């Protein structure tokens, strides 16, 4: 039941909106953070599985720009959970040859977390396996605006000519620029929205929604999503 292997036509780059932790906890009469903790265990499982099936890139939506407006206690609980998670899984990432990066605006993150994320990025920067990106304090719209600002800087200093701009060259100003094209977005817990996740990059991505709450997401659930994707591609190719 936990068997999974590389399949033909599997996506190169999968993005995941890990939704439903709060509801999962509530169903058990627990606090929301209990659900987030269960969510981290699933994220770990997913990373290990992605390594096993030789996925090229995996991007996880851990915290959106909009999540800053959640109750203070939940936000600080999440920040401390992220910190502990980085600490705990550094060796796992090293052992599995995973290259770790973040996407988002780190300016409001706690200093210690910021430093740990940077350390993890630099320790794993030469790794050649799975490209794991954690979208944290990330918003797709904000990322595009940030790109435009960088673009204008380059234009003003005559590094580029805005009139020569193409879709491909604009991507150099956005997060995820060094990753393969996003093929598949999975969102758990029954919501069918993108919620500001990888807006630019999702232009041609396949979307897969499941009612399963994130802490209940199993290897078989991933297997199902990947087979669904490969089947869609097969039909397109006909
Ligand atoms: C959405 O559930 C989940 C989050 C906002 C946090 C996601 C974070 C994790 C799963 C931890 C992973 C962390 C790392 C470092 C890999 P929700 O709170 O919106 O659930 P609800 O919709 O049921 O309220």
Boltz pocket constraint, residues with backbone or C-beta under 6 A from the ligand:
constraints:
  - pocket:
      binder: B
      contacts: [[A, 18], [A, 19], [A, 20], [A, 21], [A, 22], [A, 23], [A, 24], [A, 32], [A, 35], [A, 36], [A, 39], [A, 40], [A, 43], [A, 44], [A, 60], [A, 61], [A, 62], [A, 63], [A, 67], [A, 81], [A, 82], [A, 85], [A, 86], [A, 134], [A, 189], [A, 214]]
      max_distance: 6.0
